[in-house]
Amino acid sequence: MSEPEFRLEVLTLPVADVDRAVEFYTARAGFGLDVDYRPNAGFRVVQVTPPGSAASIQFGVGLTDAAPGSARAGYLVVPDIEAARERLAGRGVPVGPLRHKKSADWQGDFAPGADPDRRDYASFFDFADPDGNTWIVQERAAR
């Protein structure tokens, strides 16, 4: 018998203001709006998907009891770290500085800027949504 497949499809983010999160993730971060379903005042689910991603994120009302802004260090992987950072910054997303793993035998230390050799998984920057949920953007060449 073969092993079952487990595909990550949706992550739930805790947010304080759903409309503010919709604006941030769609208008500013450029994610696609998949669903905005509100059958009553006590329940709402919004699902958005980063460009090119097979997985989505959702937020809303009645979805989680986690504190708004408590999601940390979700990873988004891009083929060109400099273009991704420029795109988000140009859309008004406050982005952190580019950094890269200081050496091939990485010990957790970073140097400023993109990796000079553009090694996969070596360059990063961060951003946060208005609630403080944080994202790490990491470069990996397109496959």
N, C-alpha and C positions, 0 to 999 in steps of 0.2 A: 504494500500500500504506500502511496506517495504522501509526502508531507503536505499538509494544507498550506495554502498561501495566505499570508497576512499582509495586506496592503494598507499603508497609512493613507487615509483619505481626508479626514477632517480633524483639525485641532480646535478646541474651544478656548476662546480668550475671555477673561473677565473684564468687562468695561463698565464704567459708571454712566455714560451717556451714549446710547446706541446711535442716535443721529450724528453725533460728533464723530464716532468711530466709522460710520458709513462714509462720511465726508472725507475723513483722513485716508482710509484704505482705498477708496475709489478715486476721488478727485486728486488727492495728493500723491499717494503711493502708486496709483495706476493699476490696482487690482480690479478684476472684473467682478461685477455684481451678479451673482447667480440666483440668489433667493432673498426676498424680504417679505416674510410671512408673519402676519400679526392677526390671528383670529380673535383675540380679545386683549384687554388692557393688561392682563397678567402674564401674557406669553407672546414673545416675538423671537423669531430666529432670522438672522441675516447670515448669509454665506457669501464669501468672496474668495476669489482664486488669484494668486499671483500669476503674472504672465508666464506661460510655458509650464506651469506646474500641474502635476497630476493630483496633488493634495490641495485642500482648501482650508480656510479658517472660518469659524463661525463665532458669533457673539449675539447677544440679545438680552431678553428678559425671561427669567425662569429657566435658564439653561445650566447655571452653575452657582454654587455658593462660595466660590473662591473670591477673594478680595480683588476689586478692580486694580489692575496694574501689577498683579502678582506673577504673571507669566514671564519667565526669564529665559533669555538666550535661545530662542528658536532660531534655527539656521535656514537661510535662503541661499541657494547656490546659483552663481551666475558665471557665464563664460568670459566676461570682461569686467573686472572689478572697477576699473576707472570709469568706464561708460555707465555702469550701474549707479555708481556714486554720483556722477555728474547728473544723470537723469533724475534721481530722487532729489538731489539738492536743487536742481532747476525747477522742480515741482513744489518747492517749499518745504520739503522734509528736512528737519535738522539732522544732519548726518555727522558721525564722528570722523576722526582722521583715518586715513589709510594706514595700515600697519601690516607687517609681514613677519613670519617666523624668522628669527635671527640666523638660524643655522639649520643644516640638513639633519643634524642630530638634536633636534629641538628639545630644549629644556624648559619651555614655558616662557621664554623671553622673546620680546618683539623689537623690531627696528621700524622707524618711520617709513611710510611710502609703500607702494606695491612691491612685491618680490621682484628683484631685478631679473631673475631667470624665469619669472612667471610660472613657477612650479605649481602643480595642482595642490589645492588645499593649503596654500601658504600665505595668501593675502586676504585681509579682512577689513571691514568697517562695521560700525554699529549704528542703529537708530532706535528710537522708541516711539510708540504711539502716544497720543495725548494723555492716556491713563498711566503710562510708564511701563507697559509691556515692552520688553526689549527683544530686538532681533539682531543677529549677527549675519552679515552678508559675507560669503566666502567664495573665492574664485576657484573654479575647476573648468578646464578647457571643455568646450562642447564635444560631445561624443556622438 
